[in-house]
Amino acid sequence: MSFWDEINADFVAERSGRVSSRKPPERHINADGSGLAWDGDALMNATRNAVHEALEESAHIVARLARALCPKDTGELADSIEVAESKFKDGGFLVIAQGPGNYDDFYATFVELGTHKTKAQPFLRPALYNGRNLARDRFKDILK
């Protein structure tokens, strides 16, 4: 089993106990087959909830990969990687890495991009790049 298969299997196993909050829209069909009612609001809500869940799970896939790829001196940077819901109007989720003690917002940037004194040790960008197919597949599964 490859590294990425192990990460995906761990993620699916970890999240499998979670019950989906999505509810399909109700259908109103009479016994004779007539009366199929269109409930656009319920369909939009179900779609919105499914997309929200898929985005969150995709962010967790990237965060898990970032933790695995993060350079580990003390392990505090890897432990600081988390998923947070975006406060922007359009929503979405962010994968955040702050560093030891969460006191220095720039620490993760210095590790990821390097400085004039230290070599770059990318972990967030490779996690996003390498996790995009896993996230896309998970997204498709949720939206089925």
C-alpha positions, 0 to 999 in steps of 0.5 A, spaced: 500 500 500 502 506 498 503 512 502 497 516 499 493 510 500 495 509 507 493 516 508 486 516 505 485 509 508 486 512 515 482 518 513 476 514 511 476 510 517 477 516 522 471 519 518 467 513 517 463 513 524 460 520 522 453 520 520 452 525 514 447 531 515 445 531 508 437 529 507 434 528 501 429 532 499 422 529 500 418 527 494 410 528 494 408 522 489 400 520 489 399 512 489 397 513 481 404 516 480 401 524 479 403 529 484 410 529 483 412 536 487 418 540 486 421 542 492 427 547 490 428 549 496 429 542 499 434 541 493 438 547 494 439 546 501 441 538 500 446 541 495 448 546 499 449 541 505 453 536 501 458 541 498 459 544 505 461 537 507 465 535 501 469 541 502 470 540 509 472 533 508 477 535 502 480 540 507 481 535 512 485 530 507 490 536 505 491 537 513 492 530 514 497 530 508 500 536 511 501 533 518 505 527 515 509 532 510 511 537 515 518 537 518 518 535 525 523 538 530 519 538 536 512 536 532 509 543 534 508 545 527 505 539 525 500 539 531 498 546 529 495 544 523 488 545 523 482 546 519 477 552 520 471 554 516 472 561 512 469 567 514 468 569 507 462 570 504 462 565 499 464 560 505 469 554 504 475 551 509 482 553 510 488 549 512 492 553 517 499 552 520 501 557 525 507 554 529 509 553 536 505 556 541 501 559 536 504 566 538 508 567 531 503 567 525 509 567 520 513 561 523 509 556 518 511 561 512 518 561 514 518 553 514 514 553 508 518 558 504 525 559 507 528 565 509 535 568 507 538 564 512 534 557 512 532 553 506 525 552 504 522 546 507 515 546 503 509 541 506 503 545 505 503 546 497 505 539 496 500 537 501 495 540 497 498 538 490 498 531 492 492 531 496 488 534 490 486 527 487 484 524 494 480 530 495 476 530 488 475 523 489 472 524 496 468 530 493 465 526 488 463 520 493 459 525 497 456 529 492 453 522 489 
